[in-house]
Amino acid sequence: MQRKKQYWKIALATLLLILITSIASQALTKPKVGGQIVIGLVAEPKVIDPTTGAWHASFVAAQIFDSLLNTDTNLKIIPSLAESWKILENENAYVFNLRKGVTWHDGKPFGPEDVKFSFEKIISKYDIFGAAYFKNAKVEILNETAVKLKVEQLLPAVQLTLLASVDTAIVPKHILEGQDFEKSEFRTKPIGTGPFVFKEWVKGSHILLERNPNYWDKGKPYLEKLIIRFITDPMTMVSALETGEVNYVFRGLPYEAAAKLGTNPNLEVIAHQRPPYKMTLQINTNHTILGNPDVRRAISYALDRKDIVQKATLGLCTPTYRILPATIPESPNLAKYDYSLEKANELLDKAGYTKGADGKRFKIELLTRTGEAEEAAVADLIKDQLSKVGIEVVLKRVDFGTMLDLETKYQYDFVLVKRWVEPMWSYQLFHSSWIQPGVAFSNTMLYRNPQVDQLLDSWMREPSPTKQTELLQKLEEILTSELPEIPLYNVVFLNVKSRNIKGTDIPVGRYVFWDALVNTYIYEETITSPPPTTTTVVTTTVPTTTVITTVTTTQPTQPDYTPTILALAIVVVAVAIVGLLLRKRK
């Protein structure tokens, strides 16, 4: 009997120590609320407005606003302000069951009236995608926690994606009702239901966001503050990362900085292809010279894409002739433009633009933006390469906002654009109905082709994925032949972050530019001298080195072994105690 009691004591002690070990290990690895990060943006937005589609405005807006749905890290659609949803095909409608207990940042309750107002008054009228895909949308309030969204045409593949993005962010009716949205103060002092609350915007310096303590996803976000600094000079941005003044940058870093930053023990450098973007030249097809398709084809032949990729991106990016993403199988009839000065000269002569005594044919202006070192290098290379066939290129470098203004007013010859390549974006870029003065990210190329319009309209209505692909392939055949846009290469983005930053949102996240940092946290904190924003900057002292020189895919995050080591230490202690008990029994 005594021996049985001893066994029971040992068994209970062992189980207790295993339980303690498990709890301790979880406590060590569980994210905690606290700390802040400084994010570097290479361009300052004009407004914090989720309807604009501008990457920098959308990134800030994603921290402040919620949509009905969201996506996880595998791009699977998940609940957000709506806990559940269903599609009513026979009614061209979606039903959403809304989350209870959600409040706006000013303390007012969120409800179905906000959803109705957002879709009927804002999204369907002002959003760059919503104005097309939710045109004339109507919302029926079924009860206090359910709404039915009725659309003119049910397009789940596109509409569900938008419903899970910042493009359909829900805005507060009690603030915006009766206001002129485009002139409202709300666009610079927003109020949302999202994880972070807008606090201040110091023009030319930074935007400060603070943790929403009443966020519906309880316990989140983990960070207390986000400081979003505007740093347009790439070398200044690199220096700020090295000194710890900036903790995270996801766009605008020069590729040549990757190797240097990768040797910094406090930083982690990751190259990845999300979101899917292409570098392209978009043409004003109403231009006297560039309106000729043969001239556009000549320009495409005269551009050495391999040389551009090697010199501007250190070979990280890949040359392309395609306008659509790689997820659409390439048509065998796709027009391709292998580098050939001979073909370029032949086409220019055919178009009637012969060389003068000075060797020049004509002069055109290339519009490009400041704050992107890669784009500056590409513009210089284009100027140099086109000079070899007698085309004189004058570079016009402006800030991003000015570039958008000039595009939407059609005050440009051709423009260097880094753009998203999802098929629904092609609808806006190439369909003639999207020639809308003053509207950014639309058909600013003034491109008109009835066959292209028909193909895009058919694709939008086609339920069969196989037939959708066939329609898109035909579309790409026409676009690569007429070249209202000249594709150059598939973009790889450099993310750089402090090593003490963890979580599923960064460095790669889902779409990066539109991700809320709700799951981001800090696992080790060191306080350094505050930046010009008078706030404390979090840096790290983890002595680990990662060198990136020719990486073209996402790299795994360097693991933090501290919790594992501590857990193992607890296990060792547990085993020692059990051993002592056994020895005592003997």
C-alpha positions as CSV (number, residue, x, y, z in Angstrom):
1,M,0.0,0.0,0.0
2,Q,2.8,2.4,0.9
3,R,4.5,1.7,-2.5
4,K,1.2,2.5,-4.3
5,K,1.0,5.8,-2.5
6,Q,4.5,6.7,-3.5
7,Y,3.7,5.9,-7.2
8,W,0.6,8.1,-7.1
9,K,2.7,11.0,-5.6
10,I,5.3,10.6,-8.3
11,A,2.6,10.5,-11.0
12,L,0.8,13.5,-9.7
13,A,4.1,15.5,-9.3
14,T,5.0,14.6,-12.9
15,L,1.7,15.7,-14.3
16,L,1.8,18.9,-12.3
17,L,5.2,19.7,-13.6
18,I,4.2,19.0,-17.2
19,L,1.2,21.3,-16.8
20,I,3.5,24.0,-15.3
21,T,5.9,23.6,-18.2
22,S,3.1,23.9,-20.8
23,I,1.7,27.0,-19.2
24,A,5.1,28.6,-18.8
25,S,6.0,27.9,-22.4
26,Q,2.7,29.4,-23.7
27,A,3.2,32.5,-21.5
28,L,6.6,33.0,-22.9
29,T,5.5,32.8,-26.5
30,K,2.2,34.6,-26.3
31,P,2.2,38.1,-27.7
32,K,1.8,40.9,-25.2
33,V,0.3,44.4,-25.5
34,G,2.9,47.1,-25.5
35,G,5.4,49.0,-27.5
36,Q,5.3,50.9,-30.8
37,I,6.9,50.8,-34.2
38,V,7.9,53.5,-36.6
39,I,6.9,52.8,-40.2
40,G,8.6,54.6,-43.1
41,L,6.5,55.7,-46.1
42,V,8.3,57.0,-49.2
43,A,5.3,59.2,-50.1
44,E,2.9,61.2,-48.0
45,P,-0.8,60.7,-48.8
46,K,-3.1,63.6,-49.6
47,V,-6.0,62.0,-47.6
48,I,-6.6,59.0,-45.4
49,D,-9.4,57.7,-47.5
50,P,-10.0,54.0,-48.3
51,T,-11.9,54.9,-51.5
52,T,-8.9,56.3,-53.4
53,G,-7.0,53.1,-54.1
54,A,-3.7,54.9,-53.5
55,W,-1.3,52.5,-51.7
56,H,0.0,54.9,-49.1
57,A,-3.5,56.2,-48.2
58,S,-4.9,52.7,-48.1
59,F,-2.2,51.4,-45.8
60,V,-3.0,54.1,-43.2
61,A,-6.8,53.6,-43.8
62,A,-6.4,49.9,-43.2
63,Q,-5.3,50.5,-39.6
64,I,-8.3,52.7,-38.9
65,F,-11.2,51.1,-40.7
66,D,-12.8,47.7,-41.0
67,S,-14.8,46.1,-43.8
68,L,-17.5,43.5,-43.5
69,L,-15.0,40.7,-44.4
70,N,-11.3,40.2,-44.3
71,T,-8.7,37.7,-45.5
72,D,-6.2,35.5,-43.6
73,T,-2.6,35.0,-44.5
74,N,-3.6,32.4,-47.2
75,L,-6.0,35.0,-48.8
76,K,-9.0,33.0,-47.6
77,I,-12.0,35.2,-46.9
78,I,-12.9,35.4,-43.2
79,P,-15.3,37.4,-41.0
80,S,-14.7,40.9,-39.8
81,L,-17.6,43.3,-39.1
82,A,-19.8,40.6,-40.4
83,E,-19.7,37.4,-38.4
84,S,-21.1,35.3,-41.3
85,W,-22.5,35.8,-44.8
86,K,-24.3,33.9,-47.6
87,I,-25.0,34.5,-51.3
88,L,-28.5,34.6,-52.7
89,E,-27.9,33.9,-56.4
90,N,-31.6,34.2,-57.3
91,E,-31.7,37.7,-55.8
92,N,-28.3,39.0,-56.9
93,A,-27.7,39.7,-53.2
94,Y,-25.5,39.0,-50.2
95,V,-26.8,38.6,-46.6
96,F,-24.4,39.6,-43.8
97,N,-24.9,38.9,-40.1
98,L,-23.2,41.8,-38.3
99,R,-21.0,41.6,-35.3
100,K,-22.5,42.8,-32.0
101,G,-21.0,45.3,-29.6
102,V,-18.8,47.1,-32.1
103,T,-18.2,50.8,-31.5
104,W,-16.8,53.6,-33.5
105,H,-13.7,55.4,-32.2
106,D,-15.8,58.2,-30.8
107,G,-17.8,55.7,-28.7
108,K,-21.0,55.6,-30.9
109,P,-22.4,52.1,-31.6
110,F,-21.8,50.5,-35.1
111,G,-25.0,49.2,-36.7
112,P,-26.8,48.2,-40.0
113,E,-27.5,51.9,-40.8
114,D,-23.7,52.4,-41.2
115,V,-23.5,49.6,-43.7
116,K,-26.5,50.9,-45.7
117,F,-25.0,54.5,-45.7
118,S,-21.5,53.2,-46.7
119,F,-22.6,51.2,-49.7
120,E,-25.4,53.5,-51.0
121,K,-23.7,56.9,-50.4
122,I,-19.9,56.3,-50.4
123,I,-18.6,53.0,-51.8
124,S,-20.9,52.9,-54.8
125,K,-20.1,56.5,-55.7
126,Y,-16.5,57.2,-54.7
127,D,-14.5,54.0,-54.4
128,I,-12.3,53.3,-57.4
129,F,-13.6,49.7,-57.6
130,G,-16.9,50.1,-55.8
131,A,-18.2,52.6,-58.3
132,A,-18.1,49.8,-60.9
133,Y,-18.8,46.6,-59.0
134,F,-21.3,48.0,-56.5
135,K,-22.9,50.6,-58.8
136,N,-26.5,51.4,-57.6
137,A,-26.1,48.9,-54.8
138,K,-29.0,48.9,-52.3
139,V,-28.9,47.7,-48.7
140,E,-32.0,46.3,-47.0
141,I,-31.9,46.3,-43.2
142,L,-33.3,42.9,-42.1
143,N,-33.0,43.5,-38.4
144,E,-30.6,45.1,-35.9
145,T,-27.8,42.7,-36.8
146,A,-28.5,41.6,-40.4
147,V,-28.4,43.4,-43.8
148,K,-29.0,42.3,-47.4
149,L,-26.7,43.9,-50.0
150,K,-28.4,43.9,-53.4
151,V,-26.2,44.4,-56.5
152,E,-27.1,45.0,-60.2
153,Q,-25.0,42.0,-61.2
154,L,-23.8,39.2,-59.0
155,L,-20.0,38.8,-59.5
156,P,-18.8,36.9,-56.4
157,A,-15.3,36.3,-57.6
158,V,-14.7,40.1,-57.7
159,Q,-17.2,41.4,-55.2
160,L,-16.2,39.0,-52.3
161,T,-12.6,40.0,-52.8
162,L,-13.6,43.7,-52.6
163,L,-15.8,43.0,-49.6
164,A,-12.7,41.7,-47.8
165,S,-10.6,44.7,-48.6
166,V,-10.2,48.3,-47.5
167,D,-12.0,49.4,-50.7
168,T,-15.3,48.6,-49.0
169,A,-14.5,50.0,-45.5
170,I,-17.5,50.9,-43.5
171,V,-17.7,54.5,-42.5
172,P,-19.9,56.2,-39.8
173,K,-23.3,57.5,-40.9
174,H,-23.6,59.8,-37.9
175,I,-20.5,61.8,-38.9
176,L,-20.8,61.9,-42.7
177,E,-24.5,62.1,-43.3
178,G,-25.4,65.4,-45.0
179,Q,-21.7,66.2,-45.8
180,D,-20.0,66.5,-49.2
181,F,-17.7,63.5,-48.8
182,E,-15.0,64.7,-51.1
183,K,-14.7,68.0,-49.2
184,S,-15.2,66.6,-45.7
185,E,-12.7,66.9,-42.9
186,F,-13.3,63.2,-42.3
187,R,-10.8,62.4,-45.1
188,T,-8.0,63.9,-43.1
189,K,-9.3,63.2,-39.6
190,P,-10.9,59.8,-39.9
191,I,-13.0,57.8,-37.4
192,G,-13.4,54.1,-37.9
193,T,-14.0,50.8,-36.0
194,G,-10.5,49.5,-36.7
195,P,-7.6,48.4,-34.4
196,F,-6.0,51.9,-34.3
197,V,-7.3,55.3,-33.6
198,F,-6.2,58.4,-35.5
199,K,-4.5,60.9,-33.2
200,E,-2.6,63.5,-35.3
201,W,-1.2,64.3,-38.8
202,V,1.7,66.6,-38.9
203,K,2.1,67.5,-42.6
204,G,5.5,66.7,-44.0
205,S,6.4,64.7,-40.9
206,H,4.2,61.9,-39.6
207,I,0.8,60.4,-38.8
208,L,0.3,59.1,-35.2
209,L,-2.1,56.2,-34.5
210,E,-2.9,54.8,-31.1
211,R,-4.3,51.4,-30.0
212,N,-8.0,51.1,-29.9
213,P,-8.7,49.6,-26.4
214,N,-12.3,48.8,-27.4
215,Y,-11.5,46.9,-30.6
216,W,-14.0,44.1,-31.2
217,D,-11.2,41.5,-31.6
218,K,-10.6,41.4,-27.9
219,G,-7.0,41.6,-26.7
220,K,-5.8,43.1,-30.0
221,P,-4.0,44.9,-31.4
222,Y,-0.8,44.4,-29.5
223,L,1.0,47.5,-30.4
224,E,0.3,50.7,-28.4
225,K,1.2,53.1,-31.2
226,L,2.1,53.3,-34.8
227,I,4.1,56.3,-36.0
228,I,4.0,56.6,-39.8
229,R,6.9,58.8,-41.0
230,F,7.2,60.3,-44.5
231,I,10.7,60.0,-45.9
232,T,11.0,60.6,-49.6
233,D,14.7,60.2,-50.0
234,P,15.7,56.5,-50.2
235,M,19.2,57.0,-48.7
236,T,17.6,58.8,-45.7
237,M,15.2,55.9,-45.3
238,V,18.1,53.4,-45.3
239,S,19.9,55.4,-42.7
240,A,16.8,55.6,-40.6
241,L,16.5,51.8,-40.6
242,E,20.2,51.4,-39.7
243,T,19.9,53.8,-36.7
244,G,16.6,52.4,-35.5
245,E,14.6,55.6,-36.2
246,V,12.4,53.5,-38.5
247,N,11.4,49.9,-37.7
248,Y,9.6,48.9,-40.8
249,V,9.6,49.8,-44.5
250,F,7.7,47.8,-47.2
251,R,8.1,49.9,-50.3
252,G,10.6,52.3,-51.9
253,L,13.9,50.9,-50.8
254,P,16.7,50.7,-53.4
255,Y,17.6,47.1,-54.3
256,E,21.3,47.8,-53.8
257,A,20.6,48.5,-50.1
258,A,19.4,44.9,-49.5
259,A,22.9,43.4,-49.0
260,K,24.0,46.2,-46.6
261,L,20.9,46.1,-44.6
262,G,21.0,42.3,-44.4
263,T,24.3,42.5,-42.5
264,N,22.8,44.6,-39.8
265,P,22.2,42.4,-36.8
266,N,19.2,44.4,-35.8
267,L,17.3,44.1,-39.1
268,E,15.7,41.5,-41.2
269,V,15.4,41.8,-45.0
270,I,12.8,39.9,-47.0
271,A,12.2,39.9,-50.7
272,H,8.8,38.8,-52.0
273,Q,6.3,39.1,-54.8
274,R,3.2,40.0,-52.8
275,P,1.2,41.9,-53.8
276,P,1.6,41.0,-57.5
277,Y,2.8,44.1,-59.3
278,K,4.3,44.9,-62.7
279,M,6.4,47.8,-63.8
280,T,4.9,49.3,-66.9
281,L,4.9,52.2,-69.3
282,Q,1.4,53.6,-69.8
283,I,0.8,55.6,-73.0
284,N,-1.4,58.5,-73.6
285,T,-3.0,57.1,-76.8
286,N,-4.3,60.5,-77.8
287,H,-0.8,61.8,-78.1
288,T,0.1,63.0,-81.6
289,I,3.0,60.6,-81.9
290,L,2.4,57.9,-79.4
291,G,-1.2,57.4,-80.7
292,N,0.4,55.4,-83.5
293,P,0.6,51.6,-82.5
294,D,3.7,51.2,-84.6
295,V,5.5,53.8,-82.5
296,R,4.5,52.0,-79.3
297,R,5.7,48.7,-80.8
298,A,9.0,50.3,-81.7
299,I,9.5,51.6,-78.2
300,S,8.8,48.1,-76.8
301,Y,11.4,46.6,-79.2
302,A,13.9,49.3,-78.2
303,L,13.7,48.5,-74.5
304,D,16.2,46.0,-73.2
305,R,14.2,44.5,-70.3
306,K,17.0,42.2,-69.1
307,D,19.4,45.2,-68.9
308,I,16.8,47.3,-67.0
309,V,16.1,44.5,-64.5
310,Q,19.8,43.8,-63.9
311,K,20.7,47.4,-63.4
312,A,17.6,48.8,-61.7
313,T,16.8,45.7,-59.5
314,L,20.1,43.8,-59.3
315,G,18.4,41.0,-61.2
316,L,15.8,40.4,-58.4
317,C,12.9,41.1,-60.7
318,T,12.0,39.2,-63.9
319,P,11.4,40.7,-67.4
320,T,7.9,40.3,-68.8
321,Y,5.9,41.0,-72.0
322,R,2.6,40.1,-70.3
323,I,-0.1,42.4,-69.1
324,L,-2.1,39.9,-67.1
325,P,-0.7,37.9,-64.1
326,A,1.0,34.5,-64.5
327,T,-2.2,32.8,-63.0
328,I,-3.7,33.2,-66.4
329,P,-2.1,30.7,-68.8
330,E,-0.2,32.4,-71.6
331,S,-1.8,32.5,-75.0
332,P,0.3,31.0,-77.8
333,N,-0.6,34.0,-79.9
334,L,0.8,36.5,-77.4
335,A,2.8,39.3,-79.0
336,K,6.4,39.4,-77.7
337,Y,9.0,42.0,-78.1
338,D,12.5,40.7,-77.8
339,Y,15.1,43.4,-77.7
340,S,15.8,44.5,-81.3
341,L,17.1,48.0,-82.3
342,E,16.7,46.9,-86.0
343,K,13.0,46.2,-85.7
344,A,12.5,49.4,-83.6
345,N,14.1,51.5,-86.3
346,E,12.1,49.8,-89.1
347,L,8.8,50.5,-87.4
348,L,9.7,54.1,-86.6
349,D,10.7,54.7,-90.3
350,K,7.4,53.0,-91.4
351,A,5.5,55.3,-89.1
352,G,7.1,58.3,-90.9
353,Y,9.4,59.5,-88.1
354,T,12.8,59.4,-89.8
355,K,16.0,60.6,-88.2
356,G,17.1,64.1,-88.6
357,A,20.7,65.4,-89.2
358,D,21.2,65.2,-85.4
359,G,20.1,61.6,-85.3
360,K,16.9,62.4,-83.5
361,R,13.4,61.5,-84.6
362,F,11.2,63.3,-82.0
363,K,11.0,64.3,-78.4
364,I,8.6,62.9,-75.8
365,E,8.2,63.4,-72.0
366,L,8.3,60.6,-69.5
367,L,6.4,61.2,-66.3
368,T,7.7,59.5,-63.2
369,R,7.4,60.0,-59.4
370,T,9.9,60.9,-56.8
371,G,10.6,58.8,-53.7
372,E,11.1,55.5,-55.5
373,A,14.8,54.8,-56.2
374,E,14.0,51.9,-58.4
375,E,11.7,53.9,-60.7
376,A,14.2,56.7,-60.9
377,A,16.8,54.2,-62.2
378,V,14.3,52.7,-64.6
379,A,13.4,56.1,-66.0
380,D,17.1,56.9,-66.6
381,L,17.6,53.6,-68.4
382,I,14.6,54.1,-70.6
383,K,15.9,57.5,-71.6
384,D,19.3,56.1,-72.5
385,Q,17.9,53.1,-74.4
386,L,15.4,55.0,-76.5
387,S,18.1,57.5,-77.5
388,K,19.7,54.7,-79.4
389,V,16.8,54.7,-81.9
390,G,16.6,58.5,-82.1
391,I,13.9,59.1,-79.5
392,E,14.7,62.0,-77.1
393,V,13.2,61.4,-73.7
394,V,12.7,64.3,-71.3
395,L,12.2,63.2,-67.7
396,K,9.6,64.9,-65.6
397,R,9.9,63.8,-61.9
398,V,7.1,64.8,-59.5
399,D,5.6,63.6,-56.2
400,F,3.1,60.8,-56.3
401,G,0.0,63.0,-55.8
402,T,1.0,65.4,-58.6
403,M,1.7,62.4,-60.9
404,L,-1.9,61.1,-60.3
405,D,-3.3,64.6,-61.0
406,L,-1.4,64.9,-64.3
407,E,-2.5,61.4,-65.3
408,T,-6.2,62.0,-64.6
409,K,-6.1,65.3,-66.5
410,Y,-4.3,63.5,-69.4
411,Q,-1.4,65.9,-69.2
412,Y,1.4,63.5,-70.0
413,D,3.0,61.7,-72.9
414,F,3.8,58.4,-71.3
415,V,4.2,57.5,-67.6
416,L,6.2,54.9,-65.6
417,V,3.7,53.0,-63.5
418,K,4.1,50.2,-60.9
419,R,0.7,48.6,-60.8
420,W,-1.4,45.8,-59.4
421,V,-2.0,43.0,-62.0
422,E,-5.3,41.4,-60.8
423,P,-7.7,40.9,-63.8
424,M,-10.3,43.2,-62.3
425,W,-7.8,46.0,-62.4
426,S,-7.5,45.5,-66.2
427,Y,-11.2,46.2,-66.5
428,Q,-10.6,49.7,-65.2
429,L,-7.4,50.3,-67.1
430,F,-8.6,49.3,-70.5
431,H,-12.4,49.5,-70.7
432,S,-13.5,52.7,-72.5
433,S,-16.3,53.3,-69.9
434,W,-13.5,54.0,-67.4
435,I,-12.3,57.0,-69.3
436,Q,-13.3,59.3,-66.5
437,P,-11.5,62.6,-66.1
438,G,-10.2,63.2,-62.6
439,V,-10.6,59.6,-61.5
440,A,-7.3,58.0,-60.5
441,F,-6.4,54.3,-61.4
442,S,-8.8,54.4,-64.4
443,N,-8.3,54.4,-68.1
444,T,-6.0,57.4,-68.2
445,M,-4.5,56.0,-71.3
446,L,-7.6,57.1,-73.2
447,Y,-7.6,53.7,-74.9
448,R,-10.7,52.7,-76.9
449,N,-11.3,49.3,-78.5
450,P,-14.8,47.9,-78.9
451,Q,-13.6,44.4,-79.0
452,V,-11.7,44.9,-75.8
453,D,-14.8,46.3,-74.1
454,Q,-16.8,43.3,-75.3
455,L,-14.3,40.8,-74.0
456,L,-14.1,42.5,-70.6
457,D,-17.9,42.7,-70.3
458,S,-18.2,39.0,-71.2
459,W,-15.5,38.1,-68.7
460,M,-17.3,39.9,-66.0
461,R,-20.6,38.0,-66.6
462,E,-19.0,34.6,-67.4
463,P,-19.5,32.0,-64.5
464,S,-17.2,29.3,-66.0
465,P,-13.6,29.7,-64.9
466,T,-12.4,27.9,-68.1
467,K,-14.3,30.4,-70.3
468,Q,-13.1,33.3,-68.2
469,T,-9.5,32.2,-69.0
470,E,-10.2,32.0,-72.7
471,L,-11.7,35.5,-72.7
472,L,-8.8,36.9,-70.8
473,Q,-6.3,35.3,-73.2
474,K,-8.0,36.9,-76.2
475,L,-7.9,40.2,-74.3
476,E,-4.2,39.9,-73.7
477,E,-3.5,39.1,-77.3
478,I,-5.1,42.4,-78.4
479,L,-3.5,44.4,-75.6
480,T,0.0,43.1,-76.3
481,S,-0.5,43.8,-80.0
482,E,-1.8,47.4,-79.6
483,L,0.3,48.2,-76.5
484,P,-1.6,51.0,-74.8
485,E,0.6,49.8,-71.9
486,I,4.1,48.4,-72.3
487,P,5.0,45.9,-69.6
488,L,8.6,45.8,-68.4
489,Y,9.0,43.4,-65.5
490,N,7.4,41.6,-62.5
491,V,8.1,43.5,-59.3
492,V,9.8,42.1,-56.2
493,F,9.3,44.2,-53.1
494,L,11.9,44.6,-50.3
495,N,10.6,44.5,-46.8
496,V,13.0,45.5,-44.0
497,K,12.0,45.4,-40.3
498,S,13.6,45.4,-36.9
499,R,14.2,41.8,-35.7
500,N,12.1,42.3,-32.5
501,I,8.9,42.7,-34.6
502,K,6.9,39.5,-34.9
503,G,3.5,38.5,-36.1
504,T,1.6,37.3,-39.2
505,D,1.0,40.7,-40.6
506,I,4.5,41.7,-41.5
507,P,6.9,41.5,-43.2
508,V,4.9,39.7,-45.9
509,G,1.3,39.7,-44.7
510,R,-1.5,39.2,-47.2
511,Y,-1.4,42.2,-49.5
512,V,1.1,44.3,-47.4
513,F,-0.1,47.7,-48.7
514,W,-3.6,47.2,-47.3
515,D,-2.9,45.1,-44.1
516,A,-3.8,46.2,-40.6
517,L,-1.0,45.5,-38.2
518,V,-3.5,43.9,-35.7
519,N,-1.4,40.7,-35.1
520,T,2.0,42.5,-35.0
521,Y,3.9,42.5,-31.7
522,I,7.3,43.1,-30.1
523,Y,9.1,40.3,-28.3
524,E,12.1,42.3,-27.0
525,E,12.2,46.0,-26.3
526,T,15.1,48.4,-26.1
527,I,14.5,52.1,-25.8
528,T,16.6,54.4,-27.8
529,S,16.7,58.2,-28.3
530,P,13.3,59.4,-29.6
531,P,12.8,60.4,-33.3
532,P,11.7,63.9,-34.4
533,T,8.1,62.9,-33.6
534,T,9.0,63.1,-29.8
535,T,8.0,59.5,-29.4
536,T,10.2,56.5,-28.3
537,V,11.5,54.2,-30.9
538,V,11.7,50.4,-30.4
539,T,14.8,48.7,-31.7
540,T,16.4,45.3,-31.1
541,T,19.7,43.9,-30.1
542,V,19.4,40.3,-31.2
543,P,22.8,39.3,-32.6
544,T,21.8,37.5,-35.8
545,T,22.9,38.2,-39.3
546,T,21.0,37.7,-42.6
547,V,22.5,38.6,-45.9
548,I,20.3,39.0,-49.0
549,T,21.9,39.5,-52.3
550,T,20.0,37.5,-55.0
551,V,16.9,36.3,-53.2
552,T,13.7,36.2,-55.4
553,T,11.3,34.5,-53.0
554,T,10.1,35.1,-49.5
555,Q,12.6,34.1,-46.9
556,P,11.6,32.5,-43.5
557,T,11.7,34.7,-40.5
558,Q,14.7,34.1,-38.2
559,P,13.2,32.1,-35.2
560,D,13.5,33.4,-31.6
561,Y,14.8,30.5,-29.5
562,T,14.5,32.2,-26.1
563,P,11.0,30.8,-25.2
564,T,12.2,27.3,-26.3
565,I,15.3,27.5,-24.2
566,L,13.4,28.6,-21.1
567,A,10.8,25.9,-21.6
568,L,13.6,23.3,-21.9
569,A,15.1,24.6,-18.7
570,I,11.8,24.1,-16.9
571,V,11.6,20.6,-18.3
572,V,15.1,19.8,-17.0
573,V,14.1,21.1,-13.5
574,A,11.0,19.0,-13.7
575,V,12.9,15.8,-14.6
576,A,15.4,16.5,-11.8
577,I,12.6,16.8,-9.2
578,V,11.0,13.6,-10.4
579,G,14.4,11.9,-10.2
580,L,14.9,13.1,-6.6
581,L,11.5,11.7,-5.7
582,L,12.3,8.3,-7.2
583,R,15.6,8.2,-5.4
584,K,13.9,9.1,-2.1
585,R,11.4,6.2,-2.6
586,K,14.2,3.8,-3.1
